[in-house]
Amino acid sequence: MEKSLIEPWVEDELTYEFFVPDYIKKLAQEVLKNYDFSVKRIQIVTTKPDKGGAIWKLETNSGPKSLKLLHRRPTRSMFSLGAQEYLVDVQKSRVPAIIKTKDEKNYVEAGGKLWFVAEWIEPLKPVTKDLNGAKQLCYALGEFHRLSKGYVPPNQAEISSRLHKWPKSYEKMIRKLDWFRNLAKAYNEKPASSYLLTVIDEFEEQAKKGLEFLNQSSYLDLVKLGNENWGLVHQDYGWSNGQMGPNGMWIIDLDGVAYDLPIRDLRKLISGTMADSYKWDVTWVREMIKSYHEANPLNAELYEILMIDLSLPNEFYKNIKEVVYDPELFLNEETKRLMQRIVITERSKWPVLKQIQDDWKGE
């Protein structure tokens, strides 16, 4: 097989949407020779040019399939492929089944990356963007977490675990918030700088308190239970990666799965949903947690850590961290307006967290 190493590529005004370099297209054709089906049509459906990944839809003589070029290290990709196989073959979970190659492997290595083919589940459609849809997403997420427990990766796979990394991730946030302050001071003439300086102390204090509360919580005792006890988090779960299909909700795009406390996925889903609404809503948050609990029961210790993680300035940090790469460009009027919206939304969070802080016993 051709030895070209796959590298990230650039999309510009001269390329069309979902552009893929020719050498990768040729590699895709070579990869497909390893499968016992004939391809009638191949269509690119999404790309990650900055990372070197892509997905194609295949029309074959045995039905629709997907071909995926995984951008991560091969040993890391082996971890996620093993997880997908475990969820389908052992746990009968609603995630796409991997199609074996002619020599019974679940991937092909080409261009220094792993490729794999899976069933293309159809029809799939997003849940409605209302409370009922949010509850469906949360229930499916809890089910995914519960069924992923006990996963043991292949021997050659790189273990991907974020279980012990919570304190360091909190410390990183605190450190970068200070970087934001210093950059705003250094570029004090930029439109967003003065506003950033008026709110950064508030968010830094929240992050510091979060780290303090985490260190005082049951976190260290929980992580001692180990990777297999907790199972996998999706890491990129939301309204597009959980969709309604045959027999219920399906979860797709498992490339980034890792061992972790499951409530990290739930926190991201709640925070992101509230950010999209520009206001925190106590009914939504309570019902989302309740729906998750029905599929994967929470206890008081996990709930405490969920509350701690929700208390961090997650949306502010996520949206502003790009400032470190190009502060002169990023600290503009648009960023100032973005920060103002985030601040209003974040301040609506505290009454909600106060109301739900003590109303969960994990029963």
SVG drawing of the C-alpha trace seen along z (x, -y; Angstrom):
<svg xmlns="http://www.w3.org/2000/svg" viewBox="-41 -52 47 65">
<polyline fill="none" stroke="black" stroke-width="0.4" points="0.0,0.0 1.2,-3.6 3.3,-4.9 2.2,-8.6 1.9,-9.9 -1.4,-11.7 -1.0,-15.3 -3.5,-18.1 -4.4,-20.2 -5.6,-23.7 -9.0,-24.7 -9.0,-28.1 -11.1,-30.1 -9.6,-27.9 -10.9,-24.7 -14.5,-23.5 -16.3,-22.5 -15.1,-19.2 -12.0,-19.2 -9.7,-16.2 -6.2,-16.0 -5.9,-13.6 -3.3,-11.4 -5.8,-10.7 -8.5,-9.9 -6.2,-7.4 -5.4,-5.9 -9.2,-5.6 -9.5,-3.5 -6.7,-1.3 -8.2,-0.9 -11.5,0.3 -9.9,3.1 -9.5,4.8 -13.3,5.2 -15.6,7.9 -18.1,5.6 -18.2,3.5 -18.7,-0.2 -21.2,-1.8 -20.8,-5.3 -18.5,-7.2 -19.3,-10.6 -17.4,-12.8 -19.6,-14.0 -17.3,-15.8 -13.6,-16.6 -11.3,-17.7 -8.6,-19.4 -6.8,-20.9 -6.3,-17.4 -6.2,-15.2 -9.5,-13.3 -12.5,-12.6 -15.7,-10.6 -17.2,-9.2 -20.6,-7.7 -20.5,-4.5 -23.2,-3.0 -22.3,0.7 -23.9,4.0 -24.5,4.8 -26.1,1.5 -24.9,-1.9 -21.6,-2.2 -19.3,-4.8 -15.6,-5.0 -13.7,-6.9 -10.1,-8.2 -9.2,-8.6 -6.8,-11.6 -5.4,-10.4 -2.4,-8.2 -3.0,-4.6 -2.6,-3.2 -5.1,-5.8 -7.5,-5.0 -7.2,-1.3 -8.6,-2.2 -11.8,-3.9 -12.3,-1.1 -12.1,1.5 -14.6,-0.4 -17.0,-0.6 -16.7,3.1 -17.3,3.8 -20.4,1.7 -21.9,3.4 -20.8,7.0 -20.9,7.4 -23.3,4.8 -25.7,4.6 -25.6,0.9 -27.0,-1.4 -23.8,-2.5 -22.8,-1.7 -21.3,1.8 -17.8,2.0 -17.4,4.0 -14.6,6.5 -12.0,6.6 -11.4,9.7 -8.8,10.8 -11.2,10.2 -9.6,6.9 -11.6,3.9 -9.4,1.4 -6.9,0.8 -3.7,-1.1 -2.6,-3.4 -0.8,-6.7 0.2,-6.4 -3.4,-6.5 -6.2,-4.0 -9.3,-3.7 -12.4,-1.7 -15.8,-1.0 -19.0,-0.9 -22.7,-0.5 -24.4,-3.7 -27.4,-3.9 -30.5,-5.4 -32.8,-7.1 -31.2,-9.2 -32.6,-12.5 -31.8,-15.0 -34.1,-15.1 -36.3,-18.2 -34.5,-21.2 -36.8,-21.4 -36.9,-19.9 -38.2,-16.6 -35.3,-16.3 -32.8,-17.3 -34.2,-14.5 -33.9,-12.0 -30.3,-13.0 -29.5,-12.7 -31.2,-9.3 -29.2,-8.0 -26.0,-9.4 -26.6,-7.6 -27.3,-4.4 -24.1,-4.8 -22.1,-5.3 -23.7,-2.3 -23.1,0.0 -19.5,-1.1 -18.5,0.1 -16.1,3.0 -14.5,2.2 -10.9,3.6 -9.0,2.2 -6.9,4.4 -3.4,5.1 -1.7,2.9 -4.0,0.0 -2.9,-3.2 -4.9,-3.7 -6.9,-6.9 -8.0,-8.0 -8.9,-11.4 -9.9,-9.9 -7.0,-11.3 -6.7,-14.6 -9.4,-16.7 -7.2,-18.7 -4.7,-19.4 -7.4,-20.6 -8.8,-22.9 -5.3,-24.2 -4.8,-24.8 -8.0,-26.8 -6.8,-29.0 -3.4,-29.5 -4.9,-30.4 -7.3,-32.9 -4.3,-34.7 -2.8,-34.6 -6.1,-36.2 -5.6,-39.0 -2.0,-39.6 -2.8,-39.7 -5.6,-42.2 -3.2,-44.4 -0.6,-44.0 -3.1,-44.8 -5.0,-47.4 -5.9,-49.4 -8.0,-46.6 -11.8,-46.8 -12.3,-43.7 -9.4,-44.3 -11.0,-46.7 -14.2,-44.6 -12.1,-41.4 -10.3,-43.0 -13.5,-43.9 -14.7,-40.3 -11.6,-38.2 -11.2,-38.4 -14.8,-37.0 -14.1,-34.0 -10.7,-33.3 -12.2,-33.3 -14.8,-30.8 -12.2,-28.5 -10.0,-28.7 -13.0,-27.8 -13.9,-24.9 -10.4,-23.5 -10.6,-23.9 -14.0,-22.2 -12.8,-19.4 -9.8,-18.7 -12.2,-18.6 -14.7,-16.3 -14.8,-12.5 -13.0,-12.8 -9.8,-11.0 -11.8,-8.1 -14.0,-7.8 -11.0,-7.6 -9.4,-4.8 -12.2,-2.6 -10.4,-2.5 -11.1,-2.9 -13.2,0.1 -15.5,-0.7 -16.5,-4.0 -16.4,-3.2 -16.2,-5.7 -17.1,-9.2 -17.9,-10.4 -16.2,-13.8 -18.1,-15.3 -21.7,-14.4 -24.5,-16.7 -27.4,-17.4 -25.6,-16.0 -23.9,-12.9 -27.0,-11.6 -29.8,-11.0 -33.1,-9.1 -33.0,-6.1 -34.1,-2.5 -35.3,-1.3 -34.3,-4.4 -31.4,-6.8 -28.1,-6.1 -24.8,-7.5 -22.2,-8.2 -18.7,-9.5 -17.0,-7.6 -13.4,-8.5 -12.6,-10.5 -13.9,-8.2 -11.9,-7.9 -12.1,-6.6 -13.5,-9.2 -16.1,-10.0 -19.3,-10.0 -20.7,-13.3 -18.1,-15.2 -20.2,-14.5 -23.4,-15.4 -21.9,-18.7 -20.8,-19.6 -24.3,-18.8 -26.0,-20.9 -23.6,-23.8 -23.8,-23.9 -27.5,-23.7 -27.9,-26.5 -25.4,-28.6 -27.4,-28.1 -30.5,-29.4 -28.6,-32.4 -30.1,-31.7 -30.0,-28.9 -33.3,-27.3 -33.8,-25.2 -36.5,-23.0 -34.4,-22.0 -31.3,-21.3 -33.3,-19.2 -35.1,-17.2 -31.9,-16.6 -30.2,-15.2 -33.2,-13.1 -33.4,-11.6 -29.7,-10.8 -30.1,-9.2 -32.9,-6.9 -30.4,-5.3 -27.3,-5.5 -28.0,-6.1 -26.0,-8.8 -25.0,-8.8 -24.5,-11.8 -20.7,-11.8 -20.9,-12.0 -23.6,-14.6 -21.4,-16.8 -18.7,-16.7 -21.2,-17.5 -22.1,-20.6 -18.5,-21.6 -17.8,-21.1 -20.9,-23.2 -19.7,-26.0 -16.6,-26.6 -16.6,-29.3 -16.6,-26.6 -18.3,-28.5 -16.2,-31.6 -13.0,-29.6 -14.1,-27.6 -14.9,-30.6 -12.1,-32.9 -9.1,-30.6 -8.4,-31.2 -7.1,-34.6 -3.7,-33.2 -3.0,-32.3 -3.7,-35.7 -4.6,-38.3 -4.3,-41.2 -6.9,-39.7 -9.1,-38.1 -9.6,-41.0 -12.1,-42.8 -15.6,-44.1 -17.2,-40.8 -15.3,-39.1 -16.5,-41.9 -20.1,-41.2 -19.5,-37.5 -18.1,-38.0 -21.1,-40.2 -23.5,-37.5 -21.5,-34.9 -21.4,-37.0 -25.1,-37.5 -25.7,-33.8 -23.2,-32.7 -24.7,-35.0 -28.1,-33.4 -26.4,-30.1 -25.9,-30.8 -29.6,-30.9 -30.1,-27.6 -27.2,-25.9 -28.3,-27.2 -31.8,-25.7 -30.6,-22.3 -27.5,-22.0 -29.2,-20.1 -32.2,-18.5 -30.4,-15.4 -29.7,-12.4 -29.0,-10.0 -31.9,-7.8"/>
</svg>
